[in-house]
Amino acid sequence: MPFTKPPPPPPKPTFGEPSTPEDFNDKFKVKETTKYMNPCALEEKQSMKCLDENNYDKRKCDYFFMQYKECKKKWLENRRALRRSGQL
């Protein structure tokens, strides 16, 4: 039986700007040490809502999880840039 090449993966969707509020970094600087602040709260809620609606079948919610990961990645890149420039 000859081997066949698997089909290529679907293209990664493009996302808009993350939902991080403009003043999030200012609030983050003055927060209490033990307080958790999520800059991607909207994306997190959307992915959890999708899981609830689809009986926790993560494959059906891939789009929302990719959107959440992209938001966190952009936020972390922004934090690193601010830290390098001495603003944090």
N, CA, C and O atoms as a Maestro MAE file, in Angstrom:
{
 s_m_m2io_version
 :::
 2.0.0
}

f_m_ct {
 s_m_title
 :::
 protein
 m_atom[352] {
  # First column is atom index #
  i_m_mmod_type
  r_m_x_coord
  r_m_y_coord
  r_m_z_coord
  i_m_residue_number
  s_m_chain_name
  s_m_pdb_residue_name
  s_m_pdb_atom_name
  i_m_atomic_number
  :::
  1 25 0.840 -1.173 0.000 1 A "MET " " N  " 7
  2 3 0.000 0.000 0.000 1 A "MET " " CA " 6
  3 2 0.891 1.245 0.000 1 A "MET " " C  " 6
  4 15 1.683 1.426 0.925 1 A "MET " " O  " 8
  5 25 0.782 2.089 -0.997 2 A "PRO " " N  " 7
  6 3 1.639 3.276 -1.056 2 A "PRO " " CA " 6
  7 2 1.192 4.318 -0.023 2 A "PRO " " C  " 6
  8 15 0.010 4.460 0.291 2 A "PRO " " O  " 8
  9 25 2.173 5.022 0.476 3 A "PHE " " N  " 7
  10 3 1.868 6.087 1.431 3 A "PHE " " CA " 6
  11 2 1.383 7.312 0.679 3 A "PHE " " C  " 6
  12 15 1.891 7.649 -0.390 3 A "PHE " " O  " 8
  13 25 0.405 7.959 1.250 4 A "THR " " N  " 7
  14 3 -0.095 9.193 0.659 4 A "THR " " CA " 6
  15 2 0.231 10.353 1.585 4 A "THR " " C  " 6
  16 15 0.238 10.217 2.808 4 A "THR " " O  " 8
  17 25 0.489 11.458 0.992 5 A "LYS " " N  " 7
  18 3 0.826 12.647 1.768 5 A "LYS " " CA " 6
  19 2 -0.457 13.215 2.389 5 A "LYS " " C  " 6
  20 15 -1.462 13.363 1.694 5 A "LYS " " O  " 8
  21 25 -0.433 13.534 3.694 6 A "PRO " " N  " 7
  22 3 -1.643 14.093 4.298 6 A "PRO " " CA " 6
  23 2 -1.928 15.487 3.752 6 A "PRO " " C  " 6
  24 15 -1.020 16.181 3.295 6 A "PRO " " O  " 8
  25 25 -3.181 15.888 3.803 7 A "PRO " " N  " 7
  26 3 -3.506 17.227 3.304 7 A "PRO " " CA " 6
  27 2 -2.874 18.296 4.188 7 A "PRO " " C  " 6
  28 15 -2.643 18.057 5.374 7 A "PRO " " O  " 8
  29 25 -2.593 19.458 3.634 8 A "PRO " " N  " 7
  30 3 -1.988 20.523 4.448 8 A "PRO " " CA " 6
  31 2 -2.991 21.014 5.488 8 A "PRO " " C  " 6
  32 15 -4.199 20.926 5.272 8 A "PRO " " O  " 8
  33 25 -2.501 21.529 6.609 9 A "PRO " " N  " 7
  34 3 -3.427 22.041 7.623 9 A "PRO " " CA " 6
  35 2 -4.133 23.294 7.115 9 A "PRO " " C  " 6
  36 15 -3.619 23.996 6.244 9 A "PRO " " O  " 8
  37 25 -5.298 23.566 7.657 10 A "PRO " " N  " 7
  38 3 -6.002 24.770 7.210 10 A "PRO " " CA " 6
  39 2 -5.219 26.015 7.607 10 A "PRO " " C  " 6
  40 15 -4.462 25.981 8.577 10 A "PRO " " O  " 8
  41 25 -5.387 27.101 6.882 11 A "PRO " " N  " 7
  42 3 -4.649 28.327 7.217 11 A "PRO " " CA " 6
  43 2 -5.092 28.874 8.574 11 A "PRO " " C  " 6
  44 15 -6.250 28.734 8.967 11 A "PRO " " O  " 8
  45 25 -4.158 29.491 9.273 12 A "LYS " " N  " 7
  46 3 -4.450 30.068 10.579 12 A "LYS " " CA " 6
  47 2 -5.315 31.317 10.384 12 A "LYS " " C  " 6
  48 15 -4.996 32.170 9.556 12 A "LYS " " O  " 8
  49 25 -6.408 31.423 11.145 13 A "PRO " " N  " 7
  50 3 -7.246 32.615 10.969 13 A "PRO " " CA " 6
  51 2 -6.538 33.867 11.463 13 A "PRO " " C  " 6
  52 15 -5.634 33.801 12.296 13 A "PRO " " O  " 8
  53 25 -6.959 34.994 10.941 14 A "THR " " N  " 7
  54 3 -6.394 36.262 11.407 14 A "THR " " CA " 6
  55 2 -7.352 36.861 12.427 14 A "THR " " C  " 6
  56 15 -8.571 36.732 12.308 14 A "THR " " O  " 8
  57 25 -6.786 37.511 13.421 15 A "PHE " " N  " 7
  58 3 -7.581 38.082 14.489 15 A "PHE " " CA " 6
  59 2 -7.377 39.583 14.535 15 A "PHE " " C  " 6
  60 15 -6.350 40.095 14.088 15 A "PHE " " O  " 8
  61 25 -8.348 40.274 15.071 16 A "GLY " " N  " 7
  62 3 -8.231 41.709 15.269 16 A "GLY " " CA " 6
  63 2 -7.376 41.987 16.494 16 A "GLY " " C  " 6
  64 15 -6.723 41.091 17.029 16 A "GLY " " O  " 8
  65 25 -7.389 43.222 16.925 17 A "GLU " " N  " 7
  66 3 -6.621 43.607 18.105 17 A "GLU " " CA " 6
  67 2 -7.213 42.936 19.338 17 A "GLU " " C  " 6
  68 15 -8.426 42.739 19.413 17 A "GLU " " O  " 8
  69 25 -6.365 42.581 20.313 18 A "PRO " " N  " 7
  70 3 -6.886 41.969 21.541 18 A "PRO " " CA " 6
  71 2 -7.765 42.950 22.321 18 A "PRO " " C  " 6
  72 15 -7.736 44.158 22.086 18 A "PRO " " O  " 8
  73 25 -8.536 42.406 23.245 19 A "SER " " N  " 7
  74 3 -9.492 43.228 23.991 19 A "SER " " CA " 6
  75 2 -8.874 43.894 25.214 19 A "SER " " C  " 6
  76 15 -9.607 44.402 26.063 19 A "SER " " O  " 8
  77 25 -7.562 43.906 25.326 20 A "THR " " N  " 7
  78 3 -6.900 44.506 26.478 20 A "THR " " CA " 6
  79 2 -7.257 45.992 26.580 20 A "THR " " C  " 6
  80 15 -7.073 46.738 25.619 20 A "THR " " O  " 8
  81 25 -7.769 46.428 27.749 21 A "PRO " " N  " 7
  82 3 -8.107 47.851 27.908 21 A "PRO " " CA " 6
  83 2 -6.868 48.732 27.798 21 A "PRO " " C  " 6
  84 15 -5.760 48.301 28.120 21 A "PRO " " O  " 8
  85 25 -7.056 49.950 27.350 22 A "GLU " " N  " 7
  86 3 -5.940 50.882 27.149 22 A "GLU " " CA " 6
  87 2 -5.186 51.168 28.447 22 A "GLU " " C  " 6
  88 15 -3.961 51.296 28.437 22 A "GLU " " O  " 8
  89 25 -5.905 51.268 29.556 23 A "ASP " " N  " 7
  90 3 -5.262 51.613 30.827 23 A "ASP " " CA " 6
  91 2 -4.841 50.393 31.640 23 A "ASP " " C  " 6
  92 15 -4.573 50.511 32.835 23 A "ASP " " O  " 8
  93 25 -4.779 49.229 31.006 24 A "PHE " " N  " 7
  94 3 -4.470 48.000 31.747 24 A "PHE " " CA " 6
  95 2 -3.078 48.053 32.377 24 A "PHE " " C  " 6
  96 15 -2.920 47.652 33.530 24 A "PHE " " O  " 8
  97 25 -2.072 48.534 31.658 25 A "ASN " " N  " 7
  98 3 -0.716 48.564 32.217 25 A "ASN " " CA " 6
  99 2 -0.634 49.475 33.435 25 A "ASN " " C  " 6
  100 15 0.089 49.169 34.383 25 A "ASN " " O  " 8
  101 25 -1.360 50.585 33.428 26 A "ASP " " N  " 7
  102 3 -1.369 51.468 34.591 26 A "ASP " " CA " 6
  103 2 -1.995 50.773 35.794 26 A "ASP " " C  " 6
  104 15 -1.488 50.876 36.912 26 A "ASP " " O  " 8
  105 25 -3.096 50.065 35.563 27 A "LYS " " N  " 7
  106 3 -3.743 49.330 36.647 27 A "LYS " " CA " 6
  107 2 -2.847 48.178 37.119 27 A "LYS " " C  " 6
  108 15 -2.805 47.859 38.307 27 A "LYS " " O  " 8
  109 25 -2.138 47.564 36.176 28 A "PHE " " N  " 7
  110 3 -1.277 46.431 36.523 28 A "PHE " " CA " 6
  111 2 -0.133 46.881 37.434 28 A "PHE " " C  " 6
  112 15 0.276 46.143 38.330 28 A "PHE " " O  " 8
  113 25 0.381 48.089 37.204 29 A "LYS " " N  " 7
  114 3 1.492 48.595 38.010 29 A "LYS " " CA " 6
  115 2 1.097 48.795 39.470 29 A "LYS " " C  " 6
  116 15 1.920 48.585 40.361 29 A "LYS " " O  " 8
  117 25 -0.130 49.193 39.728 30 A "VAL " " N  " 7
  118 3 -0.542 49.507 41.093 30 A "VAL " " CA " 6
  119 2 -1.372 48.416 41.759 30 A "VAL " " C  " 6
  120 15 -1.879 48.622 42.861 30 A "VAL " " O  " 8
  121 25 -1.520 47.278 41.127 31 A "LYS " " N  " 7
  122 3 -2.327 46.215 41.710 31 A "LYS " " CA " 6
  123 2 -1.618 45.588 42.906 31 A "LYS " " C  " 6
  124 15 -0.399 45.692 43.044 31 A "LYS " " O  " 8
  125 25 -2.393 44.940 43.762 32 A "GLU " " N  " 7
  126 3 -1.818 44.206 44.875 32 A "GLU " " CA " 6
  127 2 -1.044 43.010 44.336 32 A "GLU " " C  " 6
  128 15 -1.359 42.503 43.259 32 A "GLU " " O  " 8
  129 25 -0.040 42.556 45.069 33 A "THR " " N  " 7
  130 3 0.809 41.472 44.605 33 A "THR " " CA " 6
  131 2 0.019 40.199 44.341 33 A "THR " " C  " 6
  132 15 0.299 39.493 43.373 33 A "THR " " O  " 8
  133 25 -0.951 39.897 45.175 34 A "THR " " N  " 7
  134 3 -1.672 38.631 45.043 34 A "THR " " CA " 6
  135 2 -2.878 38.709 44.113 34 A "THR " " C  " 6
  136 15 -3.521 37.689 43.863 34 A "THR " " O  " 8
  137 25 -3.197 39.882 43.600 35 A "LYS " " N  " 7
  138 3 -4.373 40.019 42.744 35 A "LYS " " CA " 6
  139 2 -4.059 39.576 41.317 35 A "LYS " " C  " 6
  140 15 -3.069 40.008 40.725 35 A "LYS " " O  " 8
  141 25 -4.910 38.711 40.775 36 A "TYR " " N  " 7
  142 3 -4.740 38.229 39.398 36 A "TYR " " CA " 6
  143 2 -5.501 39.147 38.452 36 A "TYR " " C  " 6
  144 15 -6.685 39.419 38.651 36 A "TYR " " O  " 8
  145 25 -4.815 39.618 37.430 37 A "MET " " N  " 7
  146 3 -5.457 40.456 36.415 37 A "MET " " CA " 6
  147 2 -5.223 39.818 35.045 37 A "MET " " C  " 6
  148 15 -4.088 39.525 34.668 37 A "MET " " O  " 8
  149 25 -6.287 39.614 34.326 38 A "ASN " " N  " 7
  150 3 -6.198 38.981 33.020 38 A "ASN " " CA " 6
  151 2 -6.484 40.011 31.929 38 A "ASN " " C  " 6
  152 15 -7.604 40.517 31.843 38 A "ASN " " O  " 8
  153 25 -5.495 40.331 31.095 39 A "PRO " " N  " 7
  154 3 -5.723 41.306 30.034 39 A "PRO " " CA " 6
  155 2 -6.589 40.753 28.905 39 A "PRO " " C  " 6
  156 15 -7.085 41.512 28.072 39 A "PRO " " O  " 8
  157 25 -6.768 39.464 28.877 40 A "CYS " " N  " 7
  158 3 -7.542 38.828 27.805 40 A "CYS " " CA " 6
  159 2 -8.804 38.180 28.377 40 A "CYS " " C  " 6
  160 15 -9.176 37.075 27.980 40 A "CYS " " O  " 8
  161 25 -9.451 38.865 29.299 41 A "ALA " " N  " 7
  162 3 -10.619 38.301 29.978 41 A "ALA " " CA " 6
  163 2 -11.754 37.994 29.003 41 A "ALA " " C  " 6
  164 15 -12.430 36.974 29.140 41 A "ALA " " O  " 8
  165 25 -11.963 38.861 28.031 42 A "LEU " " N  " 7
  166 3 -13.045 38.642 27.073 42 A "LEU " " CA " 6
  167 2 -12.803 37.359 26.269 42 A "LEU " " C  " 6
  168 15 -13.711 36.543 26.109 42 A "LEU " " O  " 8
  169 25 -11.588 37.190 25.769 43 A "GLU " " N  " 7
  170 3 -11.268 35.979 24.996 43 A "GLU " " CA " 6
  171 2 -11.372 34.725 25.870 43 A "GLU " " C  " 6
  172 15 -11.806 33.672 25.404 43 A "GLU " " O  " 8
  173 25 -10.978 34.846 27.119 44 A "GLU " " N  " 7
  174 3 -11.077 33.707 28.038 44 A "GLU " " CA " 6
  175 2 -12.538 33.319 28.245 44 A "GLU " " C  " 6
  176 15 -12.882 32.138 28.206 44 A "GLU " " O  " 8
  177 25 -13.392 34.310 28.463 45 A "LYS " " N  " 7
  178 3 -14.817 34.031 28.670 45 A "LYS " " CA " 6
  179 2 -15.441 33.404 27.433 45 A "LYS " " C  " 6
  180 15 -16.262 32.493 27.539 45 A "LYS " " O  " 8
  181 25 -15.050 33.895 26.253 46 A "GLN " " N  " 7
  182 3 -15.601 33.333 25.020 46 A "GLN " " CA " 6
  183 2 -15.207 31.870 24.852 46 A "GLN " " C  " 6
  184 15 -16.030 31.049 24.448 46 A "GLN " " O  " 8
  185 25 -13.955 31.539 25.158 47 A "SER " " N  " 7
  186 3 -13.519 30.154 24.992 47 A "SER " " CA " 6
  187 2 -14.207 29.242 26.012 47 A "SER " " C  " 6
  188 15 -14.570 28.111 25.686 47 A "SER " " O  " 8
  189 25 -14.387 29.726 27.241 48 A "MET " " N  " 7
  190 3 -15.069 28.904 28.244 48 A "MET " " CA " 6
  191 2 -16.550 28.743 27.919 48 A "MET " " C  " 6
  192 15 -17.127 27.680 28.150 48 A "MET " " O  " 8
  193 25 -17.162 29.790 27.388 49 A "LYS " " N  " 7
  194 3 -18.568 29.701 26.989 49 A "LYS " " CA " 6
  195 2 -18.736 28.694 25.859 49 A "LYS " " C  " 6
  196 15 -19.695 27.922 25.839 49 A "LYS " " O  " 8
  197 25 -17.797 28.708 24.923 50 A "CYS " " N  " 7
  198 3 -17.845 27.754 23.814 50 A "CYS " " CA " 6
  199 2 -17.736 26.323 24.340 50 A "CYS " " C  " 6
  200 15 -18.454 25.433 23.882 50 A "CYS " " O  " 8
  201 25 -16.846 26.106 25.293 51 A "LEU " " N  " 7
  202 3 -16.723 24.767 25.886 51 A "LEU " " CA " 6
  203 2 -18.030 24.346 26.546 51 A "LEU " " C  " 6
  204 15 -18.479 23.213 26.373 51 A "LEU " " O  " 8
  205 25 -18.635 25.247 27.296 52 A "ASP " " N  " 7
  206 3 -19.908 24.930 27.955 52 A "ASP " " CA " 6
  207 2 -20.976 24.552 26.941 52 A "ASP " " C  " 6
  208 15 -21.731 23.601 27.145 52 A "ASP " " O  " 8
  209 25 -21.034 25.297 25.856 53 A "GLU " " N  " 7
  210 3 -22.073 25.058 24.849 53 A "GLU " " CA " 6
  211 2 -21.828 23.795 24.033 53 A "GLU " " C  " 6
  212 15 -22.766 23.246 23.456 53 A "GLU " " O  " 8
  213 25 -20.582 23.325 23.976 54 A "ASN " " N  " 7
  214 3 -20.245 22.155 23.150 54 A "ASN " " CA " 6
  215 2 -19.817 20.949 23.968 54 A "ASN " " C  " 6
  216 15 -19.044 20.119 23.489 54 A "ASN " " O  " 8
  217 25 -20.308 20.842 25.189 55 A "ASN " " N  " 7
  218 3 -20.027 19.694 26.052 55 A "ASN " " CA " 6
  219 2 -18.536 19.437 26.207 55 A "ASN " " C  " 6
  220 15 -18.090 18.290 26.226 55 A "ASN " " O  " 8
  221 25 -17.781 20.508 26.316 56 A "TYR " " N  " 7
  222 3 -16.331 20.464 26.557 56 A "TYR " " CA " 6
  223 2 -15.559 19.715 25.477 56 A "TYR " " C  " 6
  224 15 -14.539 19.086 25.756 56 A "TYR " " O  " 8
  225 25 -16.047 19.786 24.257 57 A "ASP " " N  " 7
  226 3 -15.316 19.256 23.109 57 A "ASP " " CA " 6
  227 2 -14.419 20.382 22.577 57 A "ASP " " C  " 6
  228 15 -14.881 21.261 21.849 57 A "ASP " " O  " 8
  229 25 -13.148 20.344 22.947 58 A "LYS " " N  " 7
  230 3 -12.234 21.443 22.637 58 A "LYS " " CA " 6
  231 2 -12.035 21.629 21.130 58 A "LYS " " C  " 6
  232 15 -11.761 22.742 20.681 58 A "LYS " " O  " 8
  233 25 -12.168 20.571 20.355 59 A "ARG " " N  " 7
  234 3 -11.982 20.687 18.905 59 A "ARG " " CA " 6
  235 2 -12.973 21.660 18.287 59 A "ARG " " C  " 6
  236 15 -12.657 22.322 17.298 59 A "ARG " " O  " 8
  237 25 -14.166 21.754 18.858 60 A "LYS " " N  " 7
  238 3 -15.172 22.664 18.323 60 A "LYS " " CA " 6
  239 2 -14.889 24.115 18.699 60 A "LYS " " C  " 6
  240 15 -15.506 25.030 18.155 60 A "LYS " " O  " 8
  241 25 -13.963 24.326 19.622 61 A "CYS " " N  " 7
  242 3 -13.678 25.679 20.113 61 A "CYS " " CA " 6
  243 2 -12.265 26.128 19.764 61 A "CYS " " C  " 6
  244 15 -11.745 27.056 20.384 61 A "CYS " " O  " 8
  245 25 -11.642 25.493 18.794 62 A "ASP " " N  " 7
  246 3 -10.265 25.831 18.436 62 A "ASP " " CA " 6
  247 2 -10.094 27.311 18.114 62 A "ASP " " C  " 6
  248 15 -9.099 27.923 18.503 62 A "ASP " " O  " 8
  249 25 -11.054 27.883 17.409 63 A "TYR " " N  " 7
  250 3 -10.951 29.289 17.019 63 A "TYR " " CA " 6
  251 2 -10.823 30.183 18.258 63 A "TYR " " C  " 6
  252 15 -9.983 31.083 18.294 63 A "TYR " " O  " 8
  253 25 -11.653 29.934 19.265 64 A "PHE " " N  " 7
  254 3 -11.636 30.766 20.464 64 A "PHE " " CA " 6
  255 2 -10.338 30.584 21.254 64 A "PHE " " C  " 6
  256 15 -9.811 31.544 21.815 64 A "PHE " " O  " 8
  257 25 -9.831 29.363 21.297 65 A "PHE " " N  " 7
  258 3 -8.575 29.132 22.017 65 A "PHE " " CA " 6
  259 2 -7.389 29.754 21.284 65 A "PHE " " C  " 6
  260 15 -6.464 30.265 21.916 65 A "PHE " " O  " 8
  261 25 -7.415 29.711 19.961 66 A "MET " " N  " 7
  262 3 -6.348 30.371 19.202 66 A "MET " " CA " 6
  263 2 -6.404 31.883 19.413 66 A "MET " " C  " 6
  264 15 -5.368 32.539 19.521 66 A "MET " " O  " 8
  265 25 -7.610 32.428 19.472 67 A "GLN " " N  " 7
  266 3 -7.779 33.856 19.702 67 A "GLN " " CA " 6
  267 2 -7.238 34.228 21.085 67 A "GLN " " C  " 6
  268 15 -6.582 35.259 21.236 67 A "GLN " " O  " 8
  269 25 -7.506 33.402 22.083 68 A "TYR " " N  " 7
  270 3 -7.008 33.657 23.444 68 A "TYR " " CA " 6
  271 2 -5.477 33.591 23.477 68 A "TYR " " C  " 6
  272 15 -4.827 34.439 24.088 68 A "TYR " " O  " 8
  273 25 -4.913 32.587 22.822 69 A "LYS " " N  " 7
  274 3 -3.451 32.449 22.799 69 A "LYS " " CA " 6
  275 2 -2.795 33.641 22.106 69 A "LYS " " C  " 6
  276 15 -1.762 34.136 22.558 69 A "LYS " " O  " 8
  277 25 -3.395 34.100 21.008 70 A "GLU " " N  " 7
  278 3 -2.848 35.263 20.300 70 A "GLU " " CA " 6
  279 2 -2.906 36.515 21.171 70 A "GLU " " C  " 6
  280 15 -1.972 37.316 21.177 70 A "GLU " " O  " 8
  281 25 -3.992 36.678 21.897 71 A "CYS " " N  " 7
  282 3 -4.130 37.832 22.775 71 A "CYS " " CA " 6
  283 2 -3.050 37.798 23.855 71 A "CYS " " C  " 6
  284 15 -2.395 38.808 24.111 71 A "CYS " " O  " 8
  285 25 -2.863 36.648 24.483 72 A "LYS " " N  " 7
  286 3 -1.847 36.532 25.539 72 A "LYS " " CA " 6
  287 2 -0.447 36.759 24.964 72 A "LYS " " C  " 6
  288 15 0.397 37.391 25.601 72 A "LYS " " O  " 8
  289 25 -0.205 36.239 23.753 73 A "LYS " " N  " 7
  290 3 1.103 36.401 23.141 73 A "LYS " " CA " 6
  291 2 1.388 37.876 22.867 73 A "LYS " " C  " 6
  292 15 2.481 38.364 23.154 73 A "LYS " " O  " 8
  293 25 0.397 38.591 22.307 74 A "LYS " " N  " 7
  294 3 0.585 40.020 22.031 74 A "LYS " " CA " 6
  295 2 0.784 40.801 23.321 74 A "LYS " " C  " 6
  296 15 1.605 41.716 23.371 74 A "LYS " " O  " 8
  297 25 0.045 40.451 24.357 75 A "TRP " " N  " 7
  298 3 0.179 41.163 25.620 75 A "TRP " " CA " 6
  299 2 1.558 40.933 26.230 75 A "TRP " " C  " 6
  300 15 2.182 41.871 26.726 75 A "TRP " " O  " 8
  301 25 2.039 39.684 26.195 76 A "LEU " " N  " 7
  302 3 3.362 39.392 26.739 76 A "LEU " " CA " 6
  303 2 4.462 40.091 25.951 76 A "LEU " " C  " 6
  304 15 5.434 40.571 26.532 76 A "LEU " " O  " 8
  305 25 4.313 40.150 24.627 77 A "GLU " " N  " 7
  306 3 5.295 40.882 23.810 77 A "GLU " " CA " 6
  307 2 5.307 42.356 24.189 77 A "GLU " " C  " 6
  308 15 6.369 42.971 24.277 77 A "GLU " " O  " 8
  309 25 4.128 42.921 24.411 78 A "ASN " " N  " 7
  310 3 4.019 44.320 24.816 78 A "ASN " " CA " 6
  311 2 4.681 44.528 26.182 78 A "ASN " " C  " 6
  312 15 5.405 45.505 26.375 78 A "ASN " " O  " 8
  313 25 4.438 43.626 27.117 79 A "ARG " " N  " 7
  314 3 5.042 43.725 28.450 79 A "ARG " " CA " 6
  315 2 6.568 43.646 28.364 79 A "ARG " " C  " 6
  316 15 7.269 44.399 29.040 79 A "ARG " " O  " 8
  317 25 7.078 42.736 27.536 80 A "ARG " " N  " 7
  318 3 8.535 42.615 27.384 80 A "ARG " " CA " 6
  319 2 9.133 43.903 26.825 80 A "ARG " " C  " 6
  320 15 10.179 44.362 27.282 80 A "ARG " " O  " 8
  321 25 8.450 44.483 25.823 81 A "ALA " " N  " 7
  322 3 8.944 45.733 25.227 81 A "ALA " " CA " 6
  323 2 8.950 46.854 26.261 81 A "ALA " " C  " 6
  324 15 9.906 47.626 26.326 81 A "ALA " " O  " 8
  325 25 7.905 46.953 27.061 82 A "LEU " " N  " 7
  326 3 7.853 47.977 28.092 82 A "LEU " " CA " 6
  327 2 8.940 47.759 29.161 82 A "LEU " " C  " 6
  328 15 9.545 48.710 29.654 82 A "LEU " " O  " 8
  329 25 9.164 46.504 29.499 83 A "ARG " " N  " 7
  330 3 10.194 46.186 30.496 83 A "ARG " " CA " 6
  331 2 11.578 46.543 29.963 83 A "ARG " " C  " 6
  332 15 12.404 47.087 30.695 83 A "ARG " " O  " 8
  333 25 11.834 46.238 28.687 84 A "ARG " " N  " 7
  334 3 13.143 46.574 28.080 84 A "ARG " " CA " 6
  335 2 13.377 48.068 28.039 84 A "ARG " " C  " 6
  336 15 14.497 48.541 28.230 84 A "ARG " " O  " 8
  337 25 12.292 48.818 27.784 85 A "SER " " N  " 7
  338 3 12.455 50.265 27.692 85 A "SER " " CA " 6
  339 2 12.453 50.945 29.059 85 A "SER " " C  " 6
  340 15 12.622 52.161 29.145 85 A "SER " " O  " 8
  341 25 12.266 50.177 30.119 86 A "GLY " " N  " 7
  342 3 12.319 50.723 31.473 86 A "GLY " " CA " 6
  343 2 11.027 51.356 31.940 86 A "GLY " " C  " 6
  344 15 11.015 52.055 32.953 86 A "GLY " " O  " 8
  345 25 9.953 51.132 31.235 87 A "GLN " " N  " 7
  346 3 8.680 51.710 31.635 87 A "GLN " " CA " 6
  347 2 7.955 50.880 32.678 87 A "GLN " " C  " 6
  348 15 6.991 51.349 33.283 87 A "GLN " " O  " 8
  349 25 8.412 49.639 32.896 88 A "LEU " " N  " 7
  350 3 7.803 48.781 33.937 88 A "LEU " " CA " 6
  351 2 8.818 48.401 34.963 88 A "LEU " " C  " 6
  352 15 8.498 47.686 35.913 88 A "LEU " " O  " 8
  :::
 }
 m_bond[351] {
  # First column is bond index #
  i_m_from
  i_m_to
  i_m_order
  :::
  1 1 2 1
  2 2 3 1
  3 3 4 2
  4 3 5 1
  5 5 6 1
  6 6 7 1
  7 7 8 2
  8 7 9 1
  9 9 10 1
  10 10 11 1
  11 11 12 2
  12 11 13 1
  13 13 14 1
  14 14 15 1
  15 15 16 2
  16 15 17 1
  17 17 18 1
  18 18 19 1
  19 19 20 2
  20 19 21 1
  21 21 22 1
  22 22 23 1
  23 23 24 2
  24 23 25 1
  25 25 26 1
  26 26 27 1
  27 27 28 2
  28 27 29 1
  29 29 30 1
  30 30 31 1
  31 31 32 2
  32 31 33 1
  33 33 34 1
  34 34 35 1
  35 35 36 2
  36 35 37 1
  37 37 38 1
  38 38 39 1
  39 39 40 2
  40 39 41 1
  41 41 42 1
  42 42 43 1
  43 43 44 2
  44 43 45 1
  45 45 46 1
  46 46 47 1
  47 47 48 2
  48 47 49 1
  49 49 50 1
  50 50 51 1
  51 51 52 2
  52 51 53 1
  53 53 54 1
  54 54 55 1
  55 55 56 2
  56 55 57 1
  57 57 58 1
  58 58 59 1
  59 59 60 2
  60 59 61 1
  61 61 62 1
  62 62 63 1
  63 63 64 2
  64 63 65 1
  65 65 66 1
  66 66 67 1
  67 67 68 2
  68 67 69 1
  69 69 70 1
  70 70 71 1
  71 71 72 2
  72 71 73 1
  73 73 74 1
  74 74 75 1
  75 75 76 2
  76 75 77 1
  77 77 78 1
  78 78 79 1
  79 79 80 2
  80 79 81 1
  81 81 82 1
  82 82 83 1
  83 83 84 2
  84 83 85 1
  85 85 86 1
  86 86 87 1
  87 87 88 2
  88 87 89 1
  89 89 90 1
  90 90 91 1
  91 91 92 2
  92 91 93 1
  93 93 94 1
  94 94 95 1
  95 95 96 2
  96 95 97 1
  97 97 98 1
  98 98 99 1
  99 99 100 2
  100 99 101 1
  101 101 102 1
  102 102 103 1
  103 103 104 2
  104 103 105 1
  105 105 106 1
  106 106 107 1
  107 107 108 2
  108 107 109 1
  109 109 110 1
  110 110 111 1
  111 111 112 2
  112 111 113 1
  113 113 114 1
  114 114 115 1
  115 115 116 2
  116 115 117 1
  117 117 118 1
  118 118 119 1
  119 119 120 2
  120 119 121 1
  121 121 122 1
  122 122 123 1
  123 123 124 2
  124 123 125 1
  125 125 126 1
  126 126 127 1
  127 127 128 2
  128 127 129 1
  129 129 130 1
  130 130 131 1
  131 131 132 2
  132 131 133 1
  133 133 134 1
  134 134 135 1
  135 135 136 2
  136 135 137 1
  137 137 138 1
  138 138 139 1
  139 139 140 2
  140 139 141 1
  141 141 142 1
  142 142 143 1
  143 143 144 2
  144 143 145 1
  145 145 146 1
  146 146 147 1
  147 147 148 2
  148 147 149 1
  149 149 150 1
  150 150 151 1
  151 151 152 2
  152 151 153 1
  153 153 154 1
  154 154 155 1
  155 155 156 2
  156 155 157 1
  157 157 158 1
  158 158 159 1
  159 159 160 2
  160 159 161 1
  161 161 162 1
  162 162 163 1
  163 163 164 2
  164 163 165 1
  165 165 166 1
  166 166 167 1
  167 167 168 2
  168 167 169 1
  169 169 170 1
  170 170 171 1
  171 171 172 2
  172 171 173 1
  173 173 174 1
  174 174 175 1
  175 175 176 2
  176 175 177 1
  177 177 178 1
  178 178 179 1
  179 179 180 2
  180 179 181 1
  181 181 182 1
  182 182 183 1
  183 183 184 2
  184 183 185 1
  185 185 186 1
  186 186 187 1
  187 187 188 2
  188 187 189 1
  189 189 190 1
  190 190 191 1
  191 191 192 2
  192 191 193 1
  193 193 194 1
  194 194 195 1
  195 195 196 2
  196 195 197 1
  197 197 198 1
  198 198 199 1
  199 199 200 2
  200 199 201 1
  201 201 202 1
  202 202 203 1
  203 203 204 2
  204 203 205 1
  205 205 206 1
  206 206 207 1
  207 207 208 2
  208 207 209 1
  209 209 210 1
  210 210 211 1
  211 211 212 2
  212 211 213 1
  213 213 214 1
  214 214 215 1
  215 215 216 2
  216 215 217 1
  217 217 218 1
  218 218 219 1
  219 219 220 2
  220 219 221 1
  221 221 222 1
  222 222 223 1
  223 223 224 2
  224 223 225 1
  225 225 226 1
  226 226 227 1
  227 227 228 2
  228 227 229 1
  229 229 230 1
  230 230 231 1
  231 231 232 2
  232 231 233 1
  233 233 234 1
  234 234 235 1
  235 235 236 2
  236 235 237 1
  237 237 238 1
  238 238 239 1
  239 239 240 2
  240 239 241 1
  241 241 242 1
  242 242 243 1
  243 243 244 2
  244 243 245 1
  245 245 246 1
  246 246 247 1
  247 247 248 2
  248 247 249 1
  249 249 250 1
  250 250 251 1
  251 251 252 2
  252 251 253 1
  253 253 254 1
  254 254 255 1
  255 255 256 2
  256 255 257 1
  257 257 258 1
  258 258 259 1
  259 259 260 2
  260 259 261 1
  261 261 262 1
  262 262 263 1
  263 263 264 2
  264 263 265 1
  265 265 266 1
  266 266 267 1
  267 267 268 2
  268 267 269 1
  269 269 270 1
  270 270 271 1
  271 271 272 2
  272 271 273 1
  273 273 274 1
  274 274 275 1
  275 275 276 2
  276 275 277 1
  277 277 278 1
  278 278 279 1
  279 279 280 2
  280 279 281 1
  281 281 282 1
  282 282 283 1
  283 283 284 2
  284 283 285 1
  285 285 286 1
  286 286 287 1
  287 287 288 2
  288 287 289 1
  289 289 290 1
  290 290 291 1
  291 291 292 2
  292 291 293 1
  293 293 294 1
  294 294 295 1
  295 295 296 2
  296 295 297 1
  297 297 298 1
  298 298 299 1
  299 299 300 2
  300 299 301 1
  301 301 302 1
  302 302 303 1
  303 303 304 2
  304 303 305 1
  305 305 306 1
  306 306 307 1
  307 307 308 2
  308 307 309 1
  309 309 310 1
  310 310 311 1
  311 311 312 2
  312 311 313 1
  313 313 314 1
  314 314 315 1
  315 315 316 2
  316 315 317 1
  317 317 318 1
  318 318 319 1
  319 319 320 2
  320 319 321 1
  321 321 322 1
  322 322 323 1
  323 323 324 2
  324 323 325 1
  325 325 326 1
  326 326 327 1
  327 327 328 2
  328 327 329 1
  329 329 330 1
  330 330 331 1
  331 331 332 2
  332 331 333 1
  333 333 334 1
  334 334 335 1
  335 335 336 2
  336 335 337 1
  337 337 338 1
  338 338 339 1
  339 339 340 2
  340 339 341 1
  341 341 342 1
  342 342 343 1
  343 343 344 2
  344 343 345 1
  345 345 346 1
  346 346 347 1
  347 347 348 2
  348 347 349 1
  349 349 350 1
  350 350 351 1
  351 351 352 2
  :::
 }
}
